[in-house]
Amino acid sequence: MAPVVVRYADFSGNSGQASGSAQCLSGEQAVGGGYYAGGNGLNGPPVVNAPVPGTDGDPATGWQVTILASGGSAFLTARVYVLCQQTGA
C-alpha cells in the first residue's frame, strides 16, 4: 500500500467568512482532509468541510473548507489539509 502524504494550503478572508481548498498532486487521490483555524473566534463547525469534487462516484482529488467567524466581520486565516495517496496508475 502506498504511503499517505499531507498537502495543505493557507487561506484567509474577511467579512467573517473564509474559504480554501488543497489539492493532491497528479497521480494521487484524496483519502481524507480537514482544517485548522485556531484562535480565530469561530462560532461553530465549518459550513463546508468536504472532498473535491463532491460528486457521487468520482475520485476525490482535494479538500475544501468554508469557515465563519462569530464577529461577522472578522479577518480569518486558516489552513486546509488534504491526505493524499498515490494511485496505482
Secondary structure, DSSP 8 states (H G I E B T S, - for coil): ---EEEEEEEEEESTTEEEEEEE--TTEEEEEEEEE-TTS-B-SS-SEEEEES--TTS---EEEEEEEBTTSS--EEEEEEEEEEE---
